[in-house]
Amino acid sequence: QLHLEESGPGLVKPSETLSLTCTVSGASVNNNTFFWGWIRQPPGKGLEWIGNIYYSGSTYYTPSLKSRVTISADTSKNQFSLKLTSVTAADTAVYYCARHYQQHLDYWGQGTLVTVSS
Amino acid sequence: SYEVTQPPSVSVSPGQTASITCSGDKLGHKYVCWYLQKSGQSPVLVIYEDYKRPSGIPERFSGANSGNTATLTISGTQAMDEADYYCQAWDRSSVIFGGGTKLTVL
């Protein structure tokens, strides 16, 4: 059974870098069938796609965050990661990792709340 | 950039049929999927590729997509179906979410 789990600091200071890791079990991030991605949800608001990564290392990002986002993968640990630079309070959200299969997201992590505050 | 639009809220009586729409330019030319999200939980895929149901999703959930509108239909709505529902499309290698619809079962 596929399982994804987000990990990382729950509190980040303004202007610093948010870093999260998604650990995958039950599937390989090195599999050419899937993409692996990040989605966030500010408190009380809707879902926002951040971006994803393919096994080849190709990445795709939402235009509004592209200048601040990096998604990478560590196949030796079966993990992929998110870095978001220069954060502000507007980046406070629950961050989810998920598996992309074709054009939908079929497995999601439980999410982790990241608060941006000094 | 491409956008899809959902009504903020839909209400339905138990046992009745709920319909949630998702609108976008020529949306019928794209695949649409739907997620439900209960309070405090992660989203769950309920429909993909317009009308297909993942394993474990009840048959009362169905989907259609034509023209500029995709529709999620819940037949015989139950109290447990009360949740936020999000449609999602794919455009130019990007995932596009609708703003979400809160389904209330009165």
Boltz contact constraints between the chains, C-beta under 6 A:
constraints:
  - contact:
      token1: [A, 46]
      token2: [B, 99]
      max_distance: 6.0
  - contact:
      token1: [A, 46]
      token2: [B, 100]
      max_distance: 6.0
  - contact:
      token1: [A, 47]
      token2: [B, 86]
      max_distance: 6.0
  - contact:
      token1: [A, 47]
      token2: [B, 97]
      max_distance: 6.0
  - contact:
      token1: [A, 49]
      token2: [B, 95]
      max_distance: 6.0
  - contact:
      token1: [A, 60]
      token2: [B, 93]
      max_distance: 6.0
  - contact:
      token1: [A, 103]
      token2: [B, 31]
      max_distance: 6.0
  - contact:
      token1: [A, 103]
      token2: [B, 90]
      max_distance: 6.0
  - contact:
      token1: [A, 104]
      token2: [B, 33]
      max_distance: 6.0
  - contact:
      token1: [A, 104]
      token2: [B, 48]
      max_distance: 6.0
  - contact:
      token1: [A, 106]
      token2: [B, 45]
      max_distance: 6.0
  - contact:
      token1: [A, 108]
      token2: [B, 42]
      max_distance: 6.0
  - contact:
      token1: [A, 108]
      token2: [B, 43]
      max_distance: 6.0
  - contact:
      token1: [A, 110]
      token2: [B, 42]
      max_distance: 6.0
  - contact:
      token1: [A, 111]
      token2: [B, 42]
      max_distance: 6.0
